[in-house]
Amino acid sequence: MRTLLLLRLLFVVGVIVLLVNATSASSNVVNNNNNSHNKMKETERERVIRQVEKNLLSMLRMTKRPKPIGKAQVPESMRLLYNKQKAIKMTDIAKPGIHTISANTVRSFNHVESPLDDKFQSPNRFRLYFNLSSIPLDESLKAAELSLSRVSHVLSNNNDNIGKILVYDIVRPGIKGKNNVQLRLIDSKTIDGKKNNTITVDVQPAVSRWLNEKLHNYGLLINIIDIKLENNKKSHIRMKRDINENNDNWLKIRPVLFTYTDDGHHKMTTAKDIIERRSKRAINKKNHRIKDSRGQCKRHPLYVNFDDVGWSDWIVAPPGYDAYHCHGDCPRDLSEHLNSTNHAVVQNLVNDINPGIVPKACCVPTSLTSISMLYLDEENKVVLKNYQDMTVVGCGCR
């Protein structure tokens, strides 16, 4: 119901944008009275846009409109994941190697630096802390991974280049003279010192504990071991930006924590759903080729441009999307290409006999698909979210 309301509201905004553009094109020939009238129209447009924005924020589960600070810093891996989701048009996050079934939201978090970091003198033993307060309490965590960029160090002997990265959840910090630090190993991976690549480790157990025990999030301890002793003073993980390093390059390789959650507002996509969606697309294309279908129920273009309604500063991608809408007549004899139900056929027959009893069948969406959005939340963090039932795939008389 909420999605259909949003589609109606977005349609209203699209119509308003077209009206405003048409008004602007003829502004050089209007008089003062018309200018006053246009101002009233503009005020009405702003009121509608505010209402649509309020509903959109509610759908995004945000209480206020984000106010971005500078350019959005989107991790490269999240852009790649967004492009993949955009292509496959599935509600579920498709990420090989981790259990993301039913997850429809991805958030990225950067390490929050503090004076405590300076206590770790070795470049291969360090702490990473992430503030996860922006994750809603009612979202269910499905997976979490930490992305680290390797720095290659070539040694004389191939056997000297093999090492291991150990990742610990800091369950309890150590207090000098009182108690020792309490660590829990949550993942480990073998690394090749000769390779300069990205390593991802599973940190779901730690993130799950942090979400349940918010006051006991002390971060992760990363430890690199078993690299040849004389090379231990060299960093094997990129932790800080070099003085002369390009900012765009650093954004691609800095440590990032990704969380994959389910907000409970979607159903899992099945193979049957995909097959039915493809079938309805084929039927929809066929319907457009039928010569005598003019005026009958079918899908019509409707492009929602986020820039036109002032949302492009916090919606990173896409710049807009094809929502489409259904419009047209549902005639008495509902042929197969109108994608009608038996109930609609009977309803039209009753309406033909006695229009006062029941209205004619209506032209409505019969199949919808999801879209993926990259946007900034209230804390200026990048979020990738899949929303189902946002684009009309097929129309029919119901």
Contacts in CASP RR format, 6 or more apart in sequence:
PFRMAT RR
TARGET T0000
AUTHOR 0000-0000-0000
METHOD contacts of the structure
MODEL  1
MRTLLLLRLLFVVGVIVLLVNATSASSNVVNNNNNSHNKMKETERERVIR
QVEKNLLSMLRMTKRPKPIGKAQVPESMRLLYNKQKAIKMTDIAKPGIHT
ISANTVRSFNHVESPLDDKFQSPNRFRLYFNLSSIPLDESLKAAELSLSR
VSHVLSNNNDNIGKILVYDIVRPGIKGKNNVQLRLIDSKTIDGKKNNTIT
VDVQPAVSRWLNEKLHNYGLLINIIDIKLENNKKSHIRMKRDINENNDNW
LKIRPVLFTYTDDGHHKMTTAKDIIERRSKRAINKKNHRIKDSRGQCKRH
PLYVNFDDVGWSDWIVAPPGYDAYHCHGDCPRDLSEHLNSTNHAVVQNLV
NDINPGIVPKACCVPTSLTSISMLYLDEENKVVLKNYQDMTVVGCGCR
2 58 0 8 1.000
2 59 0 8 1.000
3 59 0 8 1.000
3 368 0 8 1.000
3 387 0 8 1.000
3 388 0 8 1.000
3 389 0 8 1.000
3 390 0 8 1.000
4 365 0 8 1.000
4 389 0 8 1.000
5 55 0 8 1.000
6 55 0 8 1.000
6 56 0 8 1.000
6 59 0 8 1.000
6 390 0 8 1.000
7 323 0 8 1.000
7 325 0 8 1.000
7 365 0 8 1.000
7 390 0 8 1.000
7 392 0 8 1.000
9 51 0 8 1.000
9 52 0 8 1.000
9 55 0 8 1.000
9 56 0 8 1.000
10 52 0 8 1.000
10 302 0 8 1.000
10 304 0 8 1.000
10 323 0 8 1.000
11 302 0 8 1.000
11 323 0 8 1.000
11 325 0 8 1.000
12 48 0 8 1.000
12 52 0 8 1.000
13 48 0 8 1.000
13 49 0 8 1.000
13 52 0 8 1.000
13 304 0 8 1.000
13 308 0 8 1.000
13 309 0 8 1.000
14 302 0 8 1.000
14 304 0 8 1.000
14 305 0 8 1.000
14 308 0 8 1.000
14 309 0 8 1.000
16 45 0 8 1.000
16 48 0 8 1.000
16 49 0 8 1.000
17 305 0 8 1.000
17 308 0 8 1.000
17 309 0 8 1.000
19 41 0 8 1.000
19 45 0 8 1.000
20 41 0 8 1.000
20 42 0 8 1.000
20 45 0 8 1.000
23 38 0 8 1.000
23 41 0 8 1.000
27 38 0 8 1.000
30 38 0 8 1.000
49 309 0 8 1.000
49 310 0 8 1.000
52 309 0 8 1.000
53 65 0 8 1.000
53 309 0 8 1.000
53 311 0 8 1.000
56 311 0 8 1.000
57 63 0 8 1.000
57 64 0 8 1.000
57 65 0 8 1.000
59 387 0 8 1.000
60 375 0 8 1.000
60 385 0 8 1.000
61 136 0 8 1.000
61 263 0 8 1.000
62 377 0 8 1.000
62 378 0 8 1.000
63 378 0 8 1.000
64 378 0 8 1.000
65 314 0 8 1.000
66 314 0 8 1.000
66 375 0 8 1.000
66 376 0 8 1.000
66 377 0 8 1.000
66 378 0 8 1.000
66 380 0 8 1.000
67 314 0 8 1.000
68 313 0 8 1.000
68 314 0 8 1.000
68 376 0 8 1.000
68 380 0 8 1.000
69 380 0 8 1.000
72 316 0 8 1.000
72 376 0 8 1.000
72 382 0 8 1.000
73 251 0 8 1.000
73 382 0 8 1.000
74 108 0 8 1.000
74 316 0 8 1.000
74 374 0 8 1.000
74 382 0 8 1.000
75 108 0 8 1.000
75 147 0 8 1.000
75 251 0 8 1.000
75 252 0 8 1.000
75 256 0 8 1.000
75 258 0 8 1.000
75 382 0 8 1.000
76 251 0 8 1.000
76 252 0 8 1.000
77 147 0 8 1.000
77 198 0 8 1.000
77 256 0 8 1.000
77 258 0 8 1.000
78 106 0 8 1.000
78 108 0 8 1.000
78 258 0 8 1.000
78 374 0 8 1.000
78 382 0 8 1.000
78 384 0 8 1.000
79 317 0 8 1.000
79 374 0 8 1.000
81 93 0 8 1.000
81 95 0 8 1.000
81 106 0 8 1.000
81 384 0 8 1.000
82 317 0 8 1.000
82 372 0 8 1.000
82 374 0 8 1.000
82 384 0 8 1.000
84 94 0 8 1.000
85 93 0 8 1.000
85 94 0 8 1.000
85 372 0 8 1.000
85 384 0 8 1.000
85 386 0 8 1.000
86 318 0 8 1.000
86 371 0 8 1.000
86 372 0 8 1.000
88 94 0 8 1.000
89 277 0 8 1.000
89 369 0 8 1.000
89 370 0 8 1.000
89 371 0 8 1.000
90 269 0 8 1.000
90 274 0 8 1.000
90 370 0 8 1.000
90 386 0 8 1.000
91 104 0 8 1.000
91 266 0 8 1.000
91 267 0 8 1.000
91 268 0 8 1.000
91 269 0 8 1.000
91 370 0 8 1.000
91 386 0 8 1.000
91 387 0 8 1.000
91 388 0 8 1.000
92 100 0 8 1.000
92 101 0 8 1.000
92 102 0 8 1.000
92 103 0 8 1.000
92 104 0 8 1.000
92 266 0 8 1.000
92 268 0 8 1.000
92 269 0 8 1.000
92 386 0 8 1.000
93 100 0 8 1.000
93 103 0 8 1.000
93 104 0 8 1.000
93 105 0 8 1.000
93 106 0 8 1.000
93 260 0 8 1.000
93 384 0 8 1.000
93 386 0 8 1.000
94 100 0 8 1.000
95 143 0 8 1.000
95 260 0 8 1.000
98 143 0 8 1.000
98 145 0 8 1.000
98 202 0 8 1.000
98 260 0 8 1.000
99 142 0 8 1.000
99 143 0 8 1.000
100 142 0 8 1.000
100 143 0 8 1.000
100 260 0 8 1.000
101 142 0 8 1.000
101 268 0 8 1.000
102 142 0 8 1.000
102 262 0 8 1.000
102 266 0 8 1.000
102 268 0 8 1.000
103 142 0 8 1.000
103 143 0 8 1.000
103 260 0 8 1.000
103 261 0 8 1.000
103 262 0 8 1.000
104 261 0 8 1.000
104 262 0 8 1.000
104 263 0 8 1.000
104 264 0 8 1.000
104 265 0 8 1.000
104 266 0 8 1.000
104 385 0 8 1.000
104 386 0 8 1.000
104 387 0 8 1.000
105 139 0 8 1.000
105 260 0 8 1.000
105 261 0 8 1.000
105 262 0 8 1.000
105 263 0 8 1.000
105 383 0 8 1.000
105 384 0 8 1.000
105 385 0 8 1.000
105 386 0 8 1.000
106 258 0 8 1.000
106 259 0 8 1.000
106 260 0 8 1.000
106 383 0 8 1.000
106 384 0 8 1.000
106 385 0 8 1.000
107 134 0 8 1.000
107 135 0 8 1.000
107 258 0 8 1.000
107 259 0 8 1.000
107 261 0 8 1.000
107 377 0 8 1.000
107 381 0 8 1.000
107 382 0 8 1.000
107 383 0 8 1.000
107 384 0 8 1.000
108 256 0 8 1.000
108 257 0 8 1.000
108 258 0 8 1.000
108 381 0 8 1.000
108 382 0 8 1.000
109 130 0 8 1.000
109 131 0 8 1.000
109 132 0 8 1.000
109 256 0 8 1.000
109 257 0 8 1.000
109 258 0 8 1.000
109 259 0 8 1.000
109 381 0 8 1.000
110 130 0 8 1.000
110 254 0 8 1.000
110 255 0 8 1.000
110 256 0 8 1.000
110 257 0 8 1.000
111 128 0 8 1.000
111 129 0 8 1.000
111 130 0 8 1.000
111 254 0 8 1.000
111 255 0 8 1.000
111 257 0 8 1.000
112 129 0 8 1.000
112 130 0 8 1.000
112 131 0 8 1.000
114 129 0 8 1.000
116 127 0 8 1.000
116 129 0 8 1.000
117 126 0 8 1.000
117 127 0 8 1.000
120 126 0 8 1.000
120 127 0 8 1.000
122 232 0 8 1.000
123 233 0 8 1.000
123 234 0 8 1.000
123 235 0 8 1.000
123 236 0 8 1.000
123 237 0 8 1.000
123 239 0 8 1.000
124 223 0 8 1.000
124 224 0 8 1.000
124 225 0 8 1.000
124 227 0 8 1.000
124 232 0 8 1.000
124 235 0 8 1.000
124 236 0 8 1.000
124 237 0 8 1.000
125 221 0 8 1.000
125 222 0 8 1.000
125 223 0 8 1.000
125 224 0 8 1.000
126 221 0 8 1.000
126 222 0 8 1.000
126 237 0 8 1.000
126 239 0 8 1.000
127 170 0 8 1.000
127 219 0 8 1.000
127 220 0 8 1.000
127 221 0 8 1.000
127 222 0 8 1.000
128 146 0 8 1.000
128 219 0 8 1.000
128 220 0 8 1.000
128 222 0 8 1.000
128 255 0 8 1.000
128 257 0 8 1.000
129 217 0 8 1.000
129 218 0 8 1.000
129 219 0 8 1.000
129 220 0 8 1.000
130 217 0 8 1.000
130 219 0 8 1.000
130 220 0 8 1.000
130 257 0 8 1.000
132 207 0 8 1.000
132 210 0 8 1.000
132 211 0 8 1.000
132 217 0 8 1.000
132 259 0 8 1.000
133 214 0 8 1.000
133 379 0 8 1.000
134 377 0 8 1.000
134 378 0 8 1.000
134 379 0 8 1.000
134 381 0 8 1.000
135 141 0 8 1.000
135 211 0 8 1.000
135 259 0 8 1.000
135 261 0 8 1.000
136 263 0 8 1.000
138 263 0 8 1.000
138 264 0 8 1.000
139 261 0 8 1.000
139 262 0 8 1.000
139 263 0 8 1.000
139 264 0 8 1.000
140 261 0 8 1.000
140 262 0 8 1.000
140 264 0 8 1.000
141 204 0 8 1.000
141 207 0 8 1.000
141 208 0 8 1.000
141 211 0 8 1.000
141 259 0 8 1.000
141 260 0 8 1.000
141 261 0 8 1.000
142 260 0 8 1.000
142 261 0 8 1.000
142 262 0 8 1.000
143 202 0 8 1.000
143 204 0 8 1.000
143 259 0 8 1.000
143 260 0 8 1.000
144 202 0 8 1.000
144 203 0 8 1.000
144 204 0 8 1.000
144 206 0 8 1.000
144 207 0 8 1.000
144 208 0 8 1.000
144 257 0 8 1.000
144 258 0 8 1.000
144 259 0 8 1.000
144 260 0 8 1.000
145 200 0 8 1.000
145 201 0 8 1.000
145 202 0 8 1.000
145 203 0 8 1.000
145 204 0 8 1.000
145 257 0 8 1.000
145 258 0 8 1.000
146 167 0 8 1.000
146 200 0 8 1.000
146 201 0 8 1.000
146 203 0 8 1.000
146 220 0 8 1.000
146 255 0 8 1.000
146 256 0 8 1.000
146 257 0 8 1.000
146 258 0 8 1.000
147 198 0 8 1.000
147 199 0 8 1.000
147 200 0 8 1.000
147 255 0 8 1.000
147 256 0 8 1.000
147 257 0 8 1.000
147 258 0 8 1.000
148 165 0 8 1.000
148 198 0 8 1.000
148 199 0 8 1.000
148 200 0 8 1.000
148 201 0 8 1.000
148 222 0 8 1.000
148 237 0 8 1.000
148 238 0 8 1.000
148 255 0 8 1.000
149 197 0 8 1.000
149 198 0 8 1.000
149 199 0 8 1.000
149 237 0 8 1.000
149 238 0 8 1.000
149 252 0 8 1.000
149 253 0 8 1.000
149 254 0 8 1.000
149 255 0 8 1.000
150 191 0 8 1.000
150 193 0 8 1.000
150 195 0 8 1.000
150 196 0 8 1.000
150 197 0 8 1.000
150 198 0 8 1.000
150 199 0 8 1.000
150 236 0 8 1.000
150 237 0 8 1.000
150 238 0 8 1.000
151 196 0 8 1.000
151 234 0 8 1.000
151 235 0 8 1.000
151 236 0 8 1.000
151 237 0 8 1.000
151 238 0 8 1.000
152 193 0 8 1.000
152 194 0 8 1.000
152 195 0 8 1.000
152 196 0 8 1.000
153 161 0 8 1.000
153 193 0 8 1.000
153 194 0 8 1.000
153 227 0 8 1.000
153 231 0 8 1.000
153 234 0 8 1.000
153 236 0 8 1.000
154 161 0 8 1.000
154 193 0 8 1.000
154 194 0 8 1.000
155 161 0 8 1.000
155 193 0 8 1.000
155 228 0 8 1.000
155 231 0 8 1.000
157 228 0 8 1.000
158 194 0 8 1.000
160 227 0 8 1.000
160 228 0 8 1.000
160 231 0 8 1.000
161 192 0 8 1.000
161 193 0 8 1.000
161 194 0 8 1.000
161 227 0 8 1.000
161 228 0 8 1.000
162 190 0 8 1.000
162 191 0 8 1.000
162 192 0 8 1.000
162 193 0 8 1.000
162 226 0 8 1.000
162 227 0 8 1.000
163 190 0 8 1.000
163 191 0 8 1.000
163 192 0 8 1.000
163 193 0 8 1.000
163 224 0 8 1.000
163 225 0 8 1.000
163 226 0 8 1.000
163 227 0 8 1.000
164 188 0 8 1.000
164 189 0 8 1.000
164 190 0 8 1.000
164 191 0 8 1.000
164 224 0 8 1.000
164 225 0 8 1.000
164 226 0 8 1.000
165 188 0 8 1.000
165 189 0 8 1.000
165 191 0 8 1.000
165 199 0 8 1.000
165 201 0 8 1.000
165 222 0 8 1.000
165 223 0 8 1.000
165 224 0 8 1.000
165 236 0 8 1.000
165 237 0 8 1.000
166 185 0 8 1.000
166 187 0 8 1.000
166 188 0 8 1.000
166 222 0 8 1.000
166 223 0 8 1.000
166 224 0 8 1.000
166 225 0 8 1.000
167 185 0 8 1.000
167 186 0 8 1.000
167 187 0 8 1.000
167 188 0 8 1.000
167 201 0 8 1.000
167 203 0 8 1.000
167 220 0 8 1.000
167 221 0 8 1.000
167 222 0 8 1.000
167 223 0 8 1.000
168 183 0 8 1.000
168 184 0 8 1.000
168 185 0 8 1.000
168 186 0 8 1.000
168 220 0 8 1.000
168 221 0 8 1.000
168 222 0 8 1.000
168 223 0 8 1.000
169 183 0 8 1.000
169 184 0 8 1.000
169 186 0 8 1.000
169 203 0 8 1.000
169 205 0 8 1.000
169 206 0 8 1.000
169 209 0 8 1.000
169 219 0 8 1.000
169 220 0 8 1.000
170 181 0 8 1.000
170 182 0 8 1.000
170 183 0 8 1.000
170 218 0 8 1.000
170 219 0 8 1.000
170 220 0 8 1.000
170 221 0 8 1.000
171 182 0 8 1.000
171 183 0 8 1.000
171 184 0 8 1.000
171 209 0 8 1.000
171 216 0 8 1.000
171 218 0 8 1.000
172 179 0 8 1.000
172 181 0 8 1.000
172 182 0 8 1.000
172 216 0 8 1.000
172 218 0 8 1.000
173 181 0 8 1.000
173 218 0 8 1.000
174 180 0 8 1.000
174 181 0 8 1.000
174 182 0 8 1.000
183 221 0 8 1.000
184 205 0 8 1.000
184 206 0 8 1.000
186 202 0 8 1.000
186 203 0 8 1.000
186 204 0 8 1.000
186 205 0 8 1.000
186 206 0 8 1.000
187 201 0 8 1.000
187 202 0 8 1.000
187 203 0 8 1.000
188 201 0 8 1.000
189 199 0 8 1.000
189 201 0 8 1.000
191 199 0 8 1.000
191 224 0 8 1.000
191 236 0 8 1.000
193 227 0 8 1.000
193 236 0 8 1.000
198 253 0 8 1.000
203 220 0 8 1.000
203 257 0 8 1.000
206 219 0 8 1.000
206 220 0 8 1.000
207 257 0 8 1.000
207 259 0 8 1.000
209 216 0 8 1.000
210 216 0 8 1.000
210 217 0 8 1.000
210 219 0 8 1.000
222 237 0 8 1.000
224 236 0 8 1.000
224 237 0 8 1.000
227 236 0 8 1.000
237 255 0 8 1.000
238 253 0 8 1.000
238 254 0 8 1.000
238 255 0 8 1.000
239 255 0 8 1.000
241 247 0 8 1.000
241 250 0 8 1.000
241 254 0 8 1.000
242 250 0 8 1.000
263 385 0 8 1.000
266 370 0 8 1.000
266 386 0 8 1.000
266 387 0 8 1.000
266 388 0 8 1.000
267 388 0 8 1.000
276 367 0 8 1.000
277 367 0 8 1.000
277 369 0 8 1.000
277 393 0 8 1.000
280 339 0 8 1.000
280 366 0 8 1.000
280 367 0 8 1.000
280 393 0 8 1.000
280 394 0 8 1.000
281 393 0 8 1.000
281 394 0 8 1.000
283 337 0 8 1.000
283 339 0 8 1.000
283 394 0 8 1.000
284 298 0 8 1.000
284 299 0 8 1.000
284 393 0 8 1.000
284 394 0 8 1.000
284 395 0 8 1.000
286 337 0 8 1.000
287 293 0 8 1.000
287 298 0 8 1.000
287 337 0 8 1.000
287 338 0 8 1.000
287 339 0 8 1.000
288 298 0 8 1.000
288 299 0 8 1.000
290 337 0 8 1.000
293 337 0 8 1.000
295 328 0 8 1.000
295 329 0 8 1.000
296 328 0 8 1.000
296 329 0 8 1.000
296 330 0 8 1.000
296 331 0 8 1.000
296 338 0 8 1.000
297 326 0 8 1.000
297 327 0 8 1.000
297 328 0 8 1.000
297 329 0 8 1.000
297 330 0 8 1.000
297 338 0 8 1.000
297 363 0 8 1.000
297 395 0 8 1.000
297 396 0 8 1.000
297 397 0 8 1.000
298 326 0 8 1.000
298 327 0 8 1.000
298 328 0 8 1.000
298 363 0 8 1.000
298 395 0 8 1.000
299 324 0 8 1.000
299 325 0 8 1.000
299 326 0 8 1.000
299 392 0 8 1.000
299 393 0 8 1.000
299 394 0 8 1.000
299 395 0 8 1.000
300 324 0 8 1.000
300 325 0 8 1.000
300 326 0 8 1.000
300 327 0 8 1.000
301 322 0 8 1.000
301 324 0 8 1.000
302 322 0 8 1.000
302 323 0 8 1.000
302 324 0 8 1.000
302 325 0 8 1.000
303 320 0 8 1.000
303 321 0 8 1.000
303 322 0 8 1.000
303 323 0 8 1.000
304 320 0 8 1.000
304 321 0 8 1.000
304 322 0 8 1.000
304 323 0 8 1.000
305 319 0 8 1.000
305 320 0 8 1.000
306 312 0 8 1.000
306 315 0 8 1.000
306 318 0 8 1.000
306 319 0 8 1.000
306 320 0 8 1.000
307 319 0 8 1.000
307 320 0 8 1.000
312 319 0 8 1.000
314 375 0 8 1.000
314 376 0 8 1.000
315 373 0 8 1.000
315 374 0 8 1.000
315 375 0 8 1.000
316 374 0 8 1.000
316 375 0 8 1.000
316 376 0 8 1.000
316 382 0 8 1.000
317 373 0 8 1.000
317 374 0 8 1.000
318 371 0 8 1.000
318 373 0 8 1.000
321 371 0 8 1.000
321 390 0 8 1.000
321 391 0 8 1.000
322 391 0 8 1.000
323 390 0 8 1.000
323 391 0 8 1.000
323 392 0 8 1.000
324 391 0 8 1.000
324 392 0 8 1.000
325 392 0 8 1.000
326 363 0 8 1.000
326 364 0 8 1.000
326 365 0 8 1.000
326 392 0 8 1.000
326 394 0 8 1.000
326 395 0 8 1.000
326 396 0 8 1.000
327 363 0 8 1.000
328 363 0 8 1.000
329 363 0 8 1.000
330 338 0 8 1.000
330 340 0 8 1.000
330 344 0 8 1.000
330 348 0 8 1.000
330 360 0 8 1.000
330 361 0 8 1.000
330 362 0 8 1.000
330 363 0 8 1.000
330 396 0 8 1.000
330 397 0 8 1.000
331 338 0 8 1.000
331 348 0 8 1.000
332 348 0 8 1.000
332 349 0 8 1.000
332 352 0 8 1.000
334 340 0 8 1.000
334 344 0 8 1.000
334 345 0 8 1.000
334 348 0 8 1.000
334 361 0 8 1.000
334 397 0 8 1.000
338 396 0 8 1.000
338 397 0 8 1.000
339 366 0 8 1.000
339 394 0 8 1.000
339 395 0 8 1.000
339 396 0 8 1.000
339 397 0 8 1.000
340 361 0 8 1.000
340 396 0 8 1.000
340 397 0 8 1.000
340 398 0 8 1.000
341 398 0 8 1.000
343 398 0 8 1.000
344 361 0 8 1.000
344 397 0 8 1.000
344 398 0 8 1.000
345 361 0 8 1.000
347 358 0 8 1.000
347 359 0 8 1.000
347 360 0 8 1.000
347 361 0 8 1.000
348 360 0 8 1.000
348 361 0 8 1.000
348 397 0 8 1.000
350 357 0 8 1.000
350 358 0 8 1.000
351 357 0 8 1.000
351 358 0 8 1.000
351 359 0 8 1.000
351 360 0 8 1.000
351 361 0 8 1.000
361 397 0 8 1.000
361 398 0 8 1.000
362 397 0 8 1.000
362 398 0 8 1.000
363 395 0 8 1.000
363 396 0 8 1.000
363 397 0 8 1.000
364 395 0 8 1.000
364 396 0 8 1.000
364 397 0 8 1.000
364 398 0 8 1.000
365 392 0 8 1.000
365 393 0 8 1.000
365 394 0 8 1.000
365 395 0 8 1.000
365 396 0 8 1.000
366 394 0 8 1.000
366 395 0 8 1.000
366 396 0 8 1.000
366 398 0 8 1.000
367 392 0 8 1.000
367 393 0 8 1.000
367 394 0 8 1.000
368 388 0 8 1.000
368 389 0 8 1.000
368 390 0 8 1.000
368 391 0 8 1.000
368 392 0 8 1.000
368 393 0 8 1.000
368 394 0 8 1.000
369 388 0 8 1.000
369 389 0 8 1.000
369 390 0 8 1.000
369 391 0 8 1.000
369 393 0 8 1.000
370 386 0 8 1.000
370 387 0 8 1.000
370 388 0 8 1.000
370 389 0 8 1.000
370 390 0 8 1.000
370 391 0 8 1.000
371 386 0 8 1.000
371 387 0 8 1.000
371 390 0 8 1.000
371 391 0 8 1.000
372 384 0 8 1.000
372 385 0 8 1.000
372 386 0 8 1.000
372 387 0 8 1.000
373 384 0 8 1.000
373 385 0 8 1.000
373 386 0 8 1.000
373 387 0 8 1.000
374 382 0 8 1.000
374 383 0 8 1.000
374 384 0 8 1.000
375 382 0 8 1.000
375 383 0 8 1.000
375 385 0 8 1.000
376 382 0 8 1.000
376 383 0 8 1.000
377 383 0 8 1.000
END
